[in-house]
Amino acid sequence: MGISLIVHYWSIGVEEQFYLFWPWLVKLSMKKITIAAFSVLIAWVLLKFGSYIMFTNKSIIYKFFNVTRFHCMMIGAIGAIAYYNKNQLFMNVFTNKWSQRIAWMVFIFSAPIFKYVPALITAETIAILSLFLIMSQIDGKTKFINLEHNYFDFIGKISYGIYVIHPLVIFILSLYWLKLSVIMPIWFQYTFIYSFVPLVTILIAWLSYEKFEKPFLKLKNRFAVVESKNSKTLYK
């Protein structure tokens, strides 16, 4: 349980833990990085599944190995290593046009599909699915859906603000929805919720990006060892 409007912030903690760990690992040779990534993945999966069998999903031990998601991030790391080394088997599987089509269909219809995925492996399934979708954008020859578009670039820039603010927007607008539900027809209620929530969320996230986040992002570039590919245009 947590505070409903900020309970989703748990993932920020997970990301920060990974950012503290990963830079030390990438200082190693490619062979050692690969061994370490596979070792962490296997160990985390065994510990998670083992704690589930021994203590059930209610135990603090299981929740630790499940919530920290280190093994899921190792799936992405191993994918990055395989792509960097142009591993032929990895490239054949993850850039195959049919595997990409299946991954996109699973993503688009994730709500009904994931109802049938056991909760024990949901996070791992999403991590592998995400790797397919990432590779679908990296490999330009077999893109099933092309996300290289100004609209998606814009949403990507303000995505952190969307993540942070959206529960609060839903909560506030739901108060008005309760009032509208008494006097307005059902079609108007659904139109209000499904149009206003995204629009208001995007607007607030954009304002946050322009007035609050951008100055910090520009400051960050002064201390970056490796400049981001799009950093020259990203923060204009």
Buried (B, 14 or more C-beta within 10 A) or exposed (E): EEEEEEEEEEEEEBEEBBEEEBEEEEEEEEEEBBEBBBEBBEBBBEBBBEBBEEEEEEEEBBBEBBEBBBBBBBBBBBBBBBBEEEBEEBBEEBBBEEBBBBBBEBBEEBEEBBEEBEEBEEBBBBBBBBBBBBBBBEBEEBBBEEEEEEEEEEBEBBEBBBBBBBBEBBEEBEEEBEEBEEEEEEEEBEEBBEEBBEEBBBBBBBBBBEEEBBEEBEEEEEEEEEEEEEBEEBBE
